[in-house]
């Protein structure tokens, strides 16, 4: 079980790192989406690094990261509402707008997973990271262009 948690945490952190290395979009809608997803990746990374022991446990920092994830999940609908112009650097697939209700359900699932994570200890953070990682993976596998 410990290896599964470590794998899930590692997968979430790798996805966030890959996202941060991409070429920046220029369309205003794509820029807003990218900034919001970077915020999600950063705060997921904060929790993941604590869970993996890469960073020391900090209750205030963990609580702030959890709150930021919940807040970001609540902003996904408004931020993704307009597809905007074609932007080759955008990682958002057009399927988002073709399957809007499913996309929003996946965004809600991420917010719910973030809300459910217990940040009282390193162990409880680690236990909740699999759920957060699963929601990220579920959405990205359908709605995000995966770039090399």
C-alpha positions in Angstrom: 0.0 0.0 0.0 2.9 2.3 0.8 4.3 1.8 -2.7 1.0 2.6 -4.3 0.7 5.9 -2.4 4.3 6.8 -3.3 3.5 6.0 -7.0 0.3 8.1 -6.9 2.1 11.0 -5.3 5.0 10.7 -7.7 2.7 10.6 -10.7 0.9 13.8 -9.6 4.1 15.6 -9.0 5.5 14.5 -12.4 2.4 15.7 -14.2 2.6 19.1 -12.5 6.3 19.4 -13.4 5.6 18.5 -17.0 2.8 21.0 -17.1 5.1 23.8 -15.8 7.8 23.1 -18.5 5.5 23.7 -21.5 5.5 26.6 -23.8 3.3 29.4 -22.6 0.0 30.0 -24.4 -0.8 33.5 -25.7 -4.6 33.4 -26.1 -6.1 35.2 -23.0 -8.4 32.3 -22.3 -5.6 29.8 -22.6 -3.4 31.9 -20.4 -6.0 32.1 -17.6 -6.5 28.3 -17.8 -2.8 27.7 -17.7 -2.3 29.9 -14.7 -5.1 28.2 -12.8 -3.7 24.7 -13.5 -0.2 25.9 -12.5 -1.7 26.9 -9.2 -3.3 23.5 -8.8 0.0 21.8 -9.7 2.0 24.0 -7.2 -0.4 23.3 -4.3 -0.6 19.6 -5.1 3.2 19.6 -5.1 3.3 21.2 -1.7 1.2 18.5 -0.3 2.9 15.7 -2.2 6.4 16.8 -1.2 5.3 16.8 2.5 3.7 13.4 2.1 6.9 12.0 0.5 9.1 13.6 3.2 10.9 15.9 0.6 9.7 18.9 2.6 9.1 19.1 6.3 5.5 18.9 7.5 4.1 22.4 8.1 0.5 22.5 9.2 -0.2 26.1 8.1 1.4 25.5 4.7 -0.6 22.2 4.3 -3.9 23.9 5.2 -3.1 26.8 2.8 -2.4 24.4 0.0 -5.6 22.5 0.7 -7.6 25.7 0.7 -5.9 26.8 -2.5 -6.9 23.5 -4.2 -10.5 23.9 -3.1 -10.6 27.5 -4.3 -9.0 26.6 -7.7 -11.5 23.8 -8.2 -14.3 26.3 -7.7 -12.8 28.6 -10.4 -12.5 25.9 -13.1 -16.0 26.4 -14.5 -15.6 30.2 -15.0 -12.0 29.9 -16.2 -12.7 27.3 -18.8 -16.1 28.7 -19.8 -14.8 30.4 -23.0 -12.7 28.2 -25.3 -11.1 31.2 -26.9 -9.0 31.3 -30.0 -6.7 28.6 -31.4 -3.5 28.5 -29.4 -1.0 25.8 -30.2 0.5 26.1 -26.8 -2.8 25.4 -25.1 -3.1 21.9 -23.5 -6.9 22.1 -23.3 -8.6 19.7 -25.7 -11.7 20.8 -27.6 -13.4 17.9 -26.0 -13.8 20.0 -22.8 -16.4 22.2 -24.4 -18.0 19.3 -26.3 -18.4 17.3 -23.0 -18.9 20.2 -20.6 -20.9 18.5 -18.0 -18.4 15.6 -17.7 -15.6 18.1 -17.5 -17.3 20.0 -14.7 -18.0 16.7 -12.9 -14.3 15.9 -13.0 -13.4 19.3 -11.7 -15.9 18.9 -8.9 -14.3 15.5 -8.1 -10.9 17.2 -7.7 -12.4 19.8 -5.4 -14.1 17.1 -3.4 -10.9 15.1 -3.1 -9.0 18.3 -1.9 -11.8 19.0 0.6 -11.6 15.5 2.0 -7.8 15.4 2.5 -6.8 15.5 6.1 -3.8 17.7 6.5 -3.3 17.0 10.2 -0.2 14.9 9.6 2.2 13.6 6.9 0.5 10.2 7.0 -3.0 11.6 6.5 -1.8 13.8 3.7 -0.2 10.8 2.0 -3.4 8.8 2.5 -5.4 11.5 0.6 -3.0 12.2 -2.2 -4.1 9.1 -4.1 -7.6 10.5 -4.5 -6.3 13.9 -5.6 -3.9 12.3 -8.1 -6.7 10.0 -9.4 -8.9 13.0 -10.2 -6.1 14.8 -11.9 -5.3 11.7 -14.0 -8.9 11.1 -14.8 -9.4 14.6 -16.2 -6.0 14.9 -17.9 -6.3 11.6 -19.7 -9.5 12.9 -21.4 -9.2 16.6 -21.6 -5.5 17.6 -21.7 -3.2 17.4 -24.7 -0.2 15.5 -23.5 3.0 17.0 -24.9 6.5 15.5 -24.8 
